[in-house]
Amino acid sequence: MPKLYYEKDADHSLIAGRKVAVIGYGSQGHAHAQNLRDSGVDVRVGLREGSASREKAQAEGLSVLSVAEACKEADLIMMLVADTDAPAVYEEHVAPNMKSGDALFFAHGFNIRYRDDQPTSGHRRGHGRPQGSGHLLRRTYTEGGGIPSLIAVAQDASGKAMDLALAYADAIGATRAGVLETTFTEETETDLFGEQVVLCGGSPPLSSRGLRPWSVRATSLSRPTSSACTS
């Protein structure tokens, strides 16, 4: 039976004492960083040199560093860059600057499921994914609400990674709506199926074209036939 968590289940102290690095400041990155900050978490944003998002993050009063420097300072790193960019960012900037006991979090499990960006055995690897856009995540947080989210753990050096993932979800406001425990594999495969097959894929036109002949025939059969009356 899947486990569902709410605010009462989260231990905020597990994230309150952490130094968090949010890598990326796009749709999800800006919401995570600002929600964490407003929840009292020590957060910094890691961006590449010349990033167009640097001024936006600084305008919010957030500390902005290079990706490498942000990872050096932090003991919890949340990867919020595009899946296609994540392997290079991880290998060049994140992995060389991780310390024993650090936690590496992802908002999507693609690179763990299919590529395996693998921290060493002394690290924790977790997942926290809001089920909505970053803009919705930020807006609902400021309104006192949240959006449902998923959490998962793929590597747990301390035995406390799930508790830390739940504390992170709580700090971005997700426990206000409910947090569902899952796995990296389930999250990745269901997300890809939903996007590539249902939302943007072939299922809608296939269903439409497959049902259209039946719809047309049913409509024609339901029409009343006309008859002429003579006196």
Backbone as JSON, one array per atom type, in Angstrom:
{
  "sequence": "MPKLYYEKDADHSLIAGRKVAVIGYGSQGHAHAQNLRDSGVDVRVGLREGSASREKAQAEGLSVLSVAEACKEADLIMMLVADTDAPAVYEEHVAPNMKSGDALFFAHGFNIRYRDDQPTSGHRRGHGRPQGSGHLLRRTYTEGGGIPSLIAVAQDASGKAMDLALAYADAIGATRAGVLETTFTEETETDLFGEQVVLCGGSPPLSSRGLRPWSVRATSLSRPTSSACTS",
  "N": [[0.86, -1.2, 0.0], [0.74, 2.15, -0.96], [2.46, 4.83, 0.7], [1.28, 7.78, 2.19], [2.07, 11.06, 3.05], [1.85, 13.85, 5.34], [2.03, 17.24, 6.71], [2.29, 16.79, 9.48], [3.81, 14.54, 9.6], [6.39, 15.12, 8.92], [9.74, 16.0, 9.83], [10.92, 18.93, 10.46], [13.34, 19.82, 11.44], [15.32, 18.3, 10.32], [15.91, 19.38, 7.85], [16.28, 22.0, 8.46], [18.78, 22.39, 9.59], [20.46, 22.1, 7.48], [22.6, 22.94, 4.68], [21.58, 23.97, 1.7], [21.93, 23.48, -1.77], [20.55, 24.64, -4.65], [20.55, 23.63, -7.84], [20.34, 25.21, -10.72], [17.87, 27.47, -12.04], [15.34, 27.58, -13.19], [11.96, 26.91, -14.18], [11.25, 25.04, -12.12], [13.44, 25.4, -10.4], [13.46, 28.09, -9.42], [11.18, 28.13, -7.83], [11.63, 26.12, -5.9], [13.94, 27.16, -4.63], [13.05, 29.65, -3.6], [10.87, 28.88, -1.99], [12.13, 27.21, -0.14], [13.84, 29.07, 1.08], [11.91, 30.79, 2.26], [10.94, 29.07, 4.1], [12.8, 29.07, 6.0], [15.2, 27.82, 5.45], [18.68, 27.43, 4.83], [19.77, 28.42, 1.9], [21.37, 28.32, -1.29], [21.94, 29.25, -4.71], [23.09, 27.49, -7.49], [24.64, 28.34, -10.45], [25.64, 28.33, -13.91], [28.39, 30.19, -15.29], [27.55, 33.29, -16.72], [24.85, 32.78, -16.9], [21.5, 33.53, -17.7], [19.71, 33.6, -15.7], [20.88, 34.5, -13.42], [20.66, 37.23, -12.52], [17.94, 37.29, -11.92], [17.71, 35.55, -9.74], [19.36, 36.81, -7.9], [17.95, 39.16, -7.58], [15.92, 38.29, -6.0], [17.1, 38.18, -3.63], [18.64, 35.97, -3.15], [21.52, 33.94, -2.54], [23.92, 33.58, -5.0], [25.99, 31.4, -6.66], [28.75, 29.83, -8.42], [28.2, 26.59, -9.9], [29.96, 24.66, -8.9], [31.02, 25.94, -6.57], [28.7, 26.3, -5.07], [28.05, 23.64, -4.54], [30.23, 22.88, -3.02], [29.8, 24.34, -0.67], [27.4, 23.3, 0.24], [25.46, 20.69, 1.9], [23.34, 19.34, 1.03], [22.23, 18.75, -2.12], [20.23, 19.79, -4.7], [19.31, 18.79, -7.82], [18.25, 20.6, -10.47], [18.38, 21.02, -13.19], [18.09, 20.66, -16.78], [17.32, 17.36, -18.0], [18.98, 16.54, -20.08], [21.23, 18.07, -19.71], [22.1, 17.39, -17.2], [23.92, 15.1, -16.78], [26.53, 16.06, -17.58], [26.79, 18.32, -15.95], [26.72, 17.13, -13.44], [29.01, 15.41, -13.49], [31.14, 17.18, -14.0], [30.93, 19.32, -12.18], [29.43, 18.76, -9.83], [29.91, 16.09, -8.66], [32.79, 16.15, -8.11], [32.83, 17.83, -5.92], [31.36, 16.89, -3.84], [30.94, 15.8, -0.48], [31.59, 13.28, 2.02], [28.65, 12.0, 3.41], [26.99, 13.89, 2.3], [23.88, 14.77, 0.64], [22.27, 13.98, -2.37], [19.82, 15.17, -4.38], [17.11, 14.76, -6.7], [14.69, 16.06, -9.03], [13.54, 14.65, -10.97], [13.67, 11.32, -12.08], [15.1, 10.43, -14.33], [17.89, 10.35, -15.12], [18.91, 8.71, -13.18], [17.45, 6.35, -13.47], [18.0, 5.6, -16.15], [20.62, 6.28, -16.73], [22.2, 6.44, -14.47], [23.54, 8.39, -12.54], [25.69, 8.23, -10.2], [26.26, 8.66, -6.87], [28.94, 8.23, -4.5], [29.36, 5.56, -2.05], [29.11, 6.77, 0.44], [27.13, 8.65, 0.39], [23.78, 10.07, 0.24], [20.98, 9.49, -1.8], [18.27, 10.98, -3.14], [14.83, 11.79, -4.01], [12.6, 14.31, -4.99], [9.66, 15.4, -6.15], [7.46, 17.75, -7.18], [4.08, 17.58, -8.29], [3.45, 19.32, -10.52], [3.82, 22.52, -12.19], [6.66, 24.72, -11.63], [5.87, 27.36, -11.23], [3.25, 27.08, -10.32], [3.78, 25.69, -7.99], [5.16, 27.64, -6.51], [3.22, 29.7, -6.35], [1.04, 28.49, -4.97], [2.3, 27.96, -2.57], [2.82, 30.53, -1.53], [0.24, 31.25, -1.07], [-0.43, 29.77, 1.06], [-0.86, 27.12, 0.64], [-0.17, 24.06, -1.13], [1.2, 21.7, -3.54], [0.52, 18.33, -4.53], [3.13, 15.88, -4.15], [5.92, 13.7, -5.0], [8.13, 11.41, -3.36], [11.23, 9.66, -3.13], [13.78, 7.18, -2.55], [16.96, 6.19, -3.56], [19.45, 5.5, -2.73], [20.84, 5.01, 0.4], [22.84, 6.0, 2.72], [22.77, 6.57, 5.39], [20.45, 5.66, 6.55], [18.44, 7.43, 6.97], [17.5, 8.75, 4.8], [14.94, 8.81, 3.61], [13.45, 10.18, 5.51], [14.75, 12.63, 5.36], [14.17, 13.37, 2.73], [11.42, 13.7, 2.97], [11.37, 15.84, 4.76], [12.48, 17.8, 3.14], [10.51, 17.98, 1.15], [8.49, 18.97, 2.74], [9.52, 21.5, 3.33], [9.29, 22.83, 0.92], [6.64, 23.11, 0.76], [5.05, 20.97, 0.01], [3.95, 18.98, 1.68], [1.65, 20.07, 2.63], [-0.31, 19.47, 0.86], [0.0, 16.79, 0.4], [2.18, 14.0, 0.23], [3.48, 11.44, -1.67], [5.0, 8.3, -1.35], [7.32, 6.76, -3.51], [9.2, 5.12, -6.13], [12.34, 5.62, -7.86], [12.27, 4.37, -10.36], [9.48, 3.89, -10.83], [8.5, 6.55, -10.79], [9.89, 7.71, -12.96], [9.22, 6.11, -15.23], [6.4, 6.18, -15.3], [6.05, 8.9, -15.61], [7.28, 9.42, -18.09], [5.65, 7.82, -19.71], [3.2, 9.1, -19.37], [3.76, 11.62, -20.47], [4.92, 11.12, -23.06], [3.32, 9.22, -24.27], [0.58, 9.61, -23.57], [-0.01, 12.47, -23.06], [1.53, 13.97, -25.0], [1.83, 12.15, -26.98], [0.91, 9.29, -29.01], [-1.54, 8.24, -28.18], [-3.97, 9.9, -27.81], [-4.7, 10.77, -30.59], [-4.86, 8.2, -31.73], [-6.9, 6.97, -30.29], [-8.98, 8.71, -30.95], [-9.19, 8.42, -33.75], [-9.71, 5.73, -33.88], [-12.16, 5.46, -32.62], [-13.81, 7.08, -34.06], [-15.13, 6.01, -36.46], [-17.07, 4.33, -35.24], [-18.48, 6.2, -33.79], [-19.56, 7.82, -35.78], [-21.18, 5.94, -37.08], [-22.93, 5.24, -35.02], [-24.21, 7.65, -34.64], [-25.54, 7.97, -37.07], [-27.3, 5.83, -37.0], [-28.93, 6.58, -34.95], [-30.42, 8.63, -35.89], [-33.7, 9.73, -36.73], [-35.77, 8.24, -39.23], [-37.23, 9.68, -42.13], [-40.63, 9.99, -43.15], [-43.23, 9.95, -45.57], [-46.49, 11.31, -45.62], [-49.66, 10.69, -46.92], [-52.88, 11.81, -47.89]],
  "CA": [[0.0, 0.0, 0.0], [1.56, 3.36, -1.0], [2.41, 5.66, 1.89], [0.98, 9.18, 1.96], [2.54, 11.84, 4.19], [1.42, 15.24, 5.45], [2.91, 18.08, 7.52], [2.5, 16.2, 10.8], [4.74, 13.42, 9.48], [7.72, 15.61, 8.56], [10.59, 16.57, 10.87], [11.55, 20.09, 9.83], [14.7, 20.01, 11.95], [16.27, 17.58, 9.47], [16.3, 20.26, 6.75], [16.6, 23.32, 9.01], [20.21, 22.48, 9.85], [21.19, 21.8, 6.25], [22.94, 23.96, 3.7], [21.03, 23.41, 0.47], [22.29, 24.08, -3.05], [19.62, 24.39, -5.75], [21.31, 23.76, -9.08], [19.39, 25.61, -11.76], [16.89, 28.46, -11.57], [14.27, 27.65, -14.18], [10.6, 26.81, -13.67], [11.27, 24.39, -10.81], [14.52, 25.92, -9.56], [13.11, 29.33, -8.72], [10.17, 27.82, -6.82], [12.29, 25.39, -4.81], [14.85, 28.05, -3.89], [12.29, 30.66, -2.86], [10.09, 28.22, -0.94], [13.08, 26.79, 0.9], [14.24, 30.29, 1.8], [10.81, 31.28, 3.07], [10.74, 28.09, 5.17], [13.9, 29.22, 6.94], [16.33, 26.95, 5.09], [19.88, 28.09, 4.31], [19.81, 27.99, 0.51], [22.1, 29.07, -2.29], [21.63, 28.8, -6.07], [24.26, 27.23, -8.31], [24.39, 28.6, -11.86], [26.83, 28.45, -14.75], [28.8, 31.56, -15.59], [26.81, 33.88, -17.83], [23.45, 32.37, -16.91], [20.52, 34.62, -17.75], [18.9, 33.54, -14.47], [21.65, 35.01, -12.28], [20.08, 38.48, -12.02], [16.63, 37.0, -11.35], [17.91, 34.96, -8.42], [19.92, 37.85, -7.04], [16.87, 40.12, -7.29], [15.11, 37.7, -4.93], [17.91, 38.17, -2.43], [19.26, 34.66, -2.98], [22.96, 33.83, -2.78], [24.16, 32.93, -6.28], [27.38, 30.98, -6.8], [28.96, 28.86, -9.48], [27.7, 25.28, -9.49], [30.99, 24.02, -8.07], [31.09, 26.59, -5.26], [27.46, 25.99, -4.36], [28.14, 22.26, -4.08], [31.23, 22.85, -1.95], [29.2, 24.89, 0.54], [26.17, 22.61, 0.63], [25.45, 19.27, 2.24], [22.21, 18.77, 0.3], [22.25, 19.32, -3.46], [19.05, 19.47, -5.5], [19.57, 18.97, -9.25], [17.07, 21.1, -11.17], [18.74, 21.37, -14.56], [17.46, 19.78, -17.77], [17.84, 15.99, -18.01], [20.06, 16.43, -21.07], [22.41, 18.77, -19.19], [22.45, 16.89, -15.88], [25.12, 14.27, -16.69], [27.75, 16.86, -17.65], [26.84, 19.15, -14.74], [27.06, 16.25, -12.33], [30.37, 14.91, -13.6], [32.13, 18.26, -14.01], [30.82, 20.31, -11.1], [28.82, 18.27, -8.6], [30.62, 14.94, -8.08], [34.1, 16.46, -7.51], [32.69, 18.7, -4.75], [30.53, 16.26, -2.81], [31.66, 15.28, 0.68], [30.94, 12.14, 2.66], [27.47, 12.41, 4.18], [26.14, 14.79, 1.53], [22.7, 14.19, 0.0], [22.04, 14.43, -3.74], [18.41, 15.01, -4.69], [16.67, 15.01, -8.07], [13.25, 16.27, -9.18], [13.1, 13.68, -11.96], [14.58, 10.19, -11.95], [15.55, 9.93, -15.64], [19.32, 10.03, -15.18], [19.16, 7.59, -12.28], [16.84, 5.15, -14.05], [18.57, 5.18, -17.43], [22.04, 6.57, -16.88], [22.78, 6.16, -13.16], [24.45, 9.35, -11.92], [25.84, 7.46, -8.97], [27.13, 9.14, -5.81], [29.68, 7.17, -3.83], [28.61, 4.86, -1.02], [28.93, 7.58, 1.63], [26.15, 9.69, 0.13], [22.37, 9.73, 0.13], [20.42, 9.89, -3.09], [16.83, 11.04, -2.96], [14.0, 12.34, -5.08], [11.45, 15.1, -4.57], [9.07, 15.94, -7.37], [6.09, 18.29, -7.15], [3.29, 17.18, -9.45], [2.95, 20.53, -11.17], [4.86, 23.44, -12.61], [7.29, 25.51, -10.59], [5.08, 28.57, -10.97], [2.14, 26.65, -9.49], [4.36, 25.36, -6.69], [5.45, 28.88, -5.8], [1.99, 30.45, -6.07], [0.27, 27.84, -3.92], [3.05, 28.12, -1.32], [2.59, 31.89, -1.02], [-1.17, 31.32, -0.67], [-0.62, 28.92, 2.23], [-1.15, 25.75, 0.24], [0.91, 23.32, -1.76], [0.73, 20.76, -4.56], [0.97, 16.97, -4.22], [4.49, 15.58, -4.61], [6.45, 12.35, -4.85], [9.48, 11.29, -2.81], [11.8, 8.33, -3.29], [15.18, 7.04, -2.16], [17.66, 5.18, -4.34], [20.66, 5.13, -2.0], [20.67, 5.52, 1.75], [24.03, 5.69, 3.51], [22.55, 6.85, 6.8], [19.2, 5.1, 7.02], [17.53, 8.54, 7.23], [17.3, 9.49, 3.55], [13.52, 9.04, 3.36], [13.05, 11.25, 6.42], [15.29, 13.89, 4.83], [13.38, 13.69, 1.54], [10.13, 14.2, 3.44], [11.61, 17.17, 5.32], [12.67, 18.7, 1.98], [9.18, 18.18, 0.57], [7.76, 19.83, 3.66], [10.06, 22.86, 3.24], [8.8, 23.5, -0.3], [5.19, 23.23, 0.89], [4.33, 19.84, -0.58], [3.2, 18.19, 2.66], [0.34, 20.7, 2.87], [-1.26, 18.83, -0.05], [0.19, 15.34, 0.46], [3.39, 13.5, -0.42], [3.37, 10.01, -1.9], [6.27, 7.58, -1.48], [7.39, 5.97, -4.73], [10.58, 4.73, -6.44], [12.86, 6.31, -9.03], [11.79, 3.68, -11.57], [8.05, 4.18, -11.02], [8.31, 7.96, -11.14], [10.41, 7.99, -14.3], [8.5, 5.41, -16.28], [5.03, 6.7, -15.4], [6.12, 10.26, -16.13], [7.55, 9.33, -19.53], [4.46, 7.28, -20.36], [2.19, 10.15, -19.37], [4.13, 12.7, -21.38], [5.22, 10.71, -24.43], [2.26, 8.38, -24.84], [-0.76, 10.15, -23.35], [-0.14, 13.91, -23.24], [2.12, 14.45, -26.25], [2.11, 11.01, -27.84], [-0.04, 8.81, -30.01], [-2.8, 7.71, -27.66], [-5.17, 10.68, -28.13], [-5.17, 10.62, -31.98], [-5.2, 6.81, -31.99], [-8.25, 6.74, -29.73], [-9.93, 9.5, -31.72], [-9.4, 7.82, -35.08], [-10.29, 4.4, -33.72], [-13.56, 5.55, -32.19], [-14.6, 7.92, -34.96], [-16.11, 5.26, -37.29], [-18.18, 3.88, -34.4], [-19.27, 7.37, -33.42], [-20.32, 8.22, -36.97], [-22.22, 4.95, -37.33], [-23.94, 5.34, -33.96], [-24.99, 8.85, -34.9], [-26.42, 7.75, -38.22], [-28.36, 4.89, -36.62], [-29.85, 7.21, -34.0], [-31.25, 9.64, -36.55], [-35.01, 9.21, -37.15], [-35.99, 8.21, -40.68], [-38.37, 10.52, -42.51], [-41.67, 9.26, -43.89], [-44.19, 10.85, -46.21], [-47.87, 11.0, -45.32], [-50.59, 11.16, -47.96], [-54.26, 11.71, -47.44]],
  "C": [[0.9, 1.25, 0.0], [1.38, 4.2, 0.26], [2.19, 7.12, 1.5], [1.31, 9.97, 3.22], [2.0, 13.27, 4.14], [2.34, 15.99, 6.41], [3.25, 17.44, 8.87], [3.54, 15.09, 10.78], [6.19, 13.85, 9.25], [8.44, 16.2, 9.77], [11.4, 17.71, 10.25], [13.0, 20.29, 10.27], [15.74, 19.33, 11.06], [16.74, 18.43, 8.3], [16.75, 21.62, 7.27], [18.09, 23.48, 9.25], [21.08, 22.23, 8.64], [21.55, 23.06, 5.47], [22.58, 23.38, 2.33], [21.52, 24.19, -0.74], [21.24, 23.68, -4.09], [20.37, 24.67, -7.05], [20.34, 23.99, -10.22], [18.35, 26.57, -11.19], [15.83, 28.69, -12.66], [12.91, 27.56, -13.52], [10.57, 26.17, -12.29], [12.28, 25.04, -9.87], [14.13, 27.16, -8.77], [12.12, 29.06, -7.6], [10.78, 27.09, -5.63], [13.12, 26.34, -3.97], [14.07, 29.04, -3.03], [11.46, 30.03, -1.74], [10.98, 27.75, 0.2], [13.51, 27.98, 1.74], [13.15, 30.75, 2.74], [10.44, 30.31, 4.19], [11.9, 28.11, 6.16], [15.11, 28.36, 6.66], [17.47, 27.8, 4.52], [20.11, 27.6, 2.89], [20.67, 28.91, -0.32], [21.8, 28.45, -3.66], [22.93, 28.64, -6.84], [23.93, 27.4, -9.78], [25.71, 28.67, -12.63], [27.15, 29.92, -14.98], [28.04, 32.08, -16.81], [25.35, 33.49, -17.9], [22.53, 33.58, -16.88], [19.67, 34.68, -16.48], [19.61, 34.16, -13.27], [21.01, 36.27, -11.68], [18.71, 38.24, -11.38], [16.77, 36.44, -9.93], [18.45, 35.99, -7.44], [18.86, 38.88, -6.65], [15.95, 39.62, -6.19], [15.88, 37.65, -3.61], [18.6, 36.85, -2.15], [20.76, 34.74, -3.25], [23.17, 33.03, -4.06], [25.65, 32.66, -6.43], [27.52, 30.16, -8.07], [28.45, 27.51, -8.99], [28.69, 24.6, -8.56], [31.04, 24.61, -6.67], [29.85, 26.31, -4.43], [27.51, 24.58, -3.78], [29.17, 22.11, -2.96], [30.64, 23.31, -0.63], [28.11, 23.99, 1.11], [26.43, 21.19, 1.14], [24.18, 18.58, 1.74], [22.14, 19.5, -1.04], [21.02, 18.85, -4.22], [19.33, 19.81, -6.96], [18.28, 19.37, -9.96], [17.44, 21.68, -12.53], [18.08, 20.37, -15.49], [18.11, 18.4, -17.74], [19.02, 15.84, -18.97], [21.35, 17.09, -20.59], [22.94, 18.13, -17.9], [23.7, 16.03, -15.83], [26.41, 15.08, -16.68], [27.9, 17.73, -16.41], [27.27, 18.32, -13.54], [28.54, 15.87, -12.36], [31.42, 16.02, -13.44], [32.11, 19.12, -12.75], [30.32, 19.75, -9.77], [29.67, 17.17, -7.94], [31.96, 15.31, -7.46], [34.0, 17.26, -6.21], [31.76, 18.14, -3.68], [31.41, 15.67, -1.72], [30.9, 14.08, 1.25], [29.8, 12.63, 3.53], [26.55, 13.36, 3.46], [24.96, 14.03, 0.93], [22.54, 14.81, -1.38], [20.6, 14.12, -4.1], [18.15, 15.36, -6.16], [15.16, 15.26, -8.07], [12.67, 15.36, -10.26], [14.14, 12.56, -12.0], [15.22, 9.69, -13.23], [17.01, 9.49, -15.62], [19.73, 8.97, -14.17], [18.64, 6.3, -12.89], [17.58, 4.67, -15.29], [20.06, 5.43, -17.58], [22.83, 6.27, -15.61], [23.9, 7.12, -12.78], [24.61, 8.9, -10.47], [26.78, 8.1, -7.97], [27.86, 7.96, -5.16], [28.89, 6.64, -2.64], [28.36, 5.69, 0.24], [27.87, 8.65, 1.51], [24.72, 9.14, 0.16], [21.83, 10.26, -1.19], [18.91, 9.82, -3.0], [16.14, 11.75, -4.11], [12.86, 13.11, -4.46], [10.87, 15.79, -5.77], [7.66, 16.45, -7.13], [5.35, 17.9, -8.42], [2.62, 18.39, -10.1], [4.11, 21.43, -11.52], [5.46, 24.18, -11.43], [6.49, 26.75, -10.24], [3.86, 28.24, -10.1], [2.63, 26.32, -8.08], [4.61, 26.62, -5.87], [4.17, 29.63, -5.42], [1.2, 29.81, -4.93], [0.97, 27.96, -2.56], [2.76, 29.49, -0.72], [1.15, 32.08, -0.56], [-1.46, 30.45, 0.55], [-0.94, 27.48, 1.92], [0.07, 25.06, -0.33], [0.34, 22.45, -2.86], [1.27, 19.36, -4.22], [2.34, 16.68, -4.84], [4.84, 14.12, -4.37], [7.81, 12.41, -4.17], [9.92, 9.84, -2.99], [13.25, 8.35, -2.83], [15.8, 5.91, -2.98], [18.92, 4.7, -3.65], [20.62, 5.79, -0.64], [21.84, 5.11, 2.63], [23.79, 5.81, 5.0], [21.34, 6.15, 7.4], [18.14, 6.16, 7.28], [17.18, 9.31, 5.96], [15.82, 9.77, 3.28], [13.0, 10.16, 4.26], [13.54, 12.61, 5.93], [14.52, 14.32, 3.59], [12.02, 14.27, 1.93], [10.27, 15.6, 4.03], [11.81, 18.2, 4.21], [11.31, 19.01, 1.35], [8.34, 19.11, 1.44], [8.21, 21.29, 3.51], [9.65, 23.57, 1.96], [7.27, 23.56, -0.32], [4.38, 22.04, 0.44], [3.49, 19.06, 0.42], [1.85, 18.82, 3.0], [-0.73, 20.02, 2.02], [-1.16, 17.3, 0.01], [1.39, 14.9, -0.35], [3.31, 11.98, -0.49], [4.75, 9.39, -2.07], [6.24, 6.7, -2.72], [8.82, 5.48, -4.91], [11.03, 5.55, -7.66], [12.32, 5.69, -10.32], [10.33, 3.99, -11.84], [7.83, 5.61, -11.47], [8.73, 8.22, -12.58], [9.56, 7.37, -15.38], [7.06, 5.9, -16.42], [5.02, 8.12, -15.95], [6.35, 10.24, -17.64], [6.33, 8.8, -20.28], [3.39, 8.36, -20.46], [2.48, 11.23, -20.39], [4.19, 12.23, -22.83], [4.11, 9.9, -25.09], [0.9, 9.06, -24.74], [-0.84, 11.63, -23.72], [0.32, 14.38, -24.61], [2.32, 13.34, -27.28], [0.96, 10.59, -28.72], [-1.38, 8.36, -29.49], [-4.02, 8.55, -28.0], [-5.61, 10.56, -29.6], [-5.55, 9.19, -32.32], [-6.6, 6.5, -31.49], [-9.3, 7.47, -30.56], [-10.25, 8.85, -33.06], [-10.05, 6.44, -34.97], [-11.77, 4.45, -33.38], [-14.44, 6.31, -33.17], [-15.58, 7.12, -35.84], [-17.3, 4.78, -36.48], [-19.09, 5.05, -34.03], [-20.15, 7.81, -34.58], [-21.47, 7.26, -37.22], [-23.33, 5.05, -36.28], [-24.83, 6.54, -34.17], [-25.99, 8.64, -36.02], [-27.57, 6.82, -37.85], [-29.39, 5.54, -35.7], [-30.74, 8.26, -34.64], [-32.58, 9.05, -36.97], [-35.15, 9.26, -38.67], [-37.23, 9.05, -40.99], [-39.39, 9.68, -43.29], [-42.68, 10.26, -44.45], [-45.59, 10.38, -45.88], [-48.77, 11.52, -46.47], [-52.01, 11.01, -47.45], [-55.11, 11.27, -48.61]]
}
